[in-house]
Amino acid sequence: MKRRTLLVSAVTLSLGAAAADTRTITYNDTHFSIDLAAGYAGPVEHVSGTSVSRGFRKPYPGTPLSTVILVTVRELGPSFAKQAPGERARLTRETLEAIVAGIENNRVGFRSFEPRTVTIAGYSGLKLAWSGAAQGIAFDGVVYCVLVGSRAIAVQIQDPAGRGKERIAEAVRAVERMRIAR
């Protein structure tokens, strides 16, 4: 009987811990809202010209490594909002390619996959997965780009490779469920 009680207690504790992992923390910004899994720290903000980036990280305990989500909102000006759909699609791809080129320049053994169409908060955009190493550490990542009105919203996810796919999948879910202000 004691053994069964211990097993039930262990399972209950395990399920309680798993349930705790499903908690989210909502970060609200003027341009977007994102529900992050428990454990993310941030944001750390960086402003450069008409771009504002906010970075969030979820550390791997006992290591200097983290899962990182970086959301950048770039104001492109009021005339941009009036671009024809075909032109906006071309600019979405160009914006994504520029971000990926920046990542590639800072990675060894960089490999990227074909962009795929994605919808975030009702807006069409592109998503691209990549892998590569920096400072001797292998990483997997995903980059998103969505154009909304006069803004380009880019999201970068990076996670240390070889630690399972749970963290990157968790970050992808958060990004693909983002809410974007009109």
Stockholm file with secondary structure:
# STOCKHOLM 1.0

chainA/1-182         MKRRTLLVSAVTLSLGAAAADTRTITYNDTHFSIDLAAGYAGPVEHVSGTSVSRGFRKPYPGTPLSTVILVTVRELGPSFAKQAPGERARLTRETLEAIVAGIENNRVGFRSFEPRTVTIAGYSGLKLAWSGAAQGIAFDGVVYCVLVGSRAIAVQIQDPAGRGKERIAEAVRAVERMRIAR
#=GR chainA/1-182 SS CHHHHHHHHHHHHHHHHHHHHTCEEEEECSSEEEEEETTCEEEEEEEETTEEEEEEEEECTTSSCEEEEEEEEEECCGGGGGCCHHHHHHHHHHHHHHHHHHHHHTCEEEEECCCEEEEETTEEEEEEEEEEEETTEEEEEEEEEEEETTEEEEEEEEEETTSCSHHHHHHHHHHHTCEECC
#=GC SS_cons         CHHHHHHHHHHHHHHHHHHHHTCEEEEECSSEEEEEETTCEEEEEEEETTEEEEEEEEECTTSSCEEEEEEEEEECCGGGGGCCHHHHHHHHHHHHHHHHHHHHHTCEEEEECCCEEEEETTEEEEEEEEEEEETTEEEEEEEEEEEETTEEEEEEEEEETTSCSHHHHHHHHHHHTCEECC
//
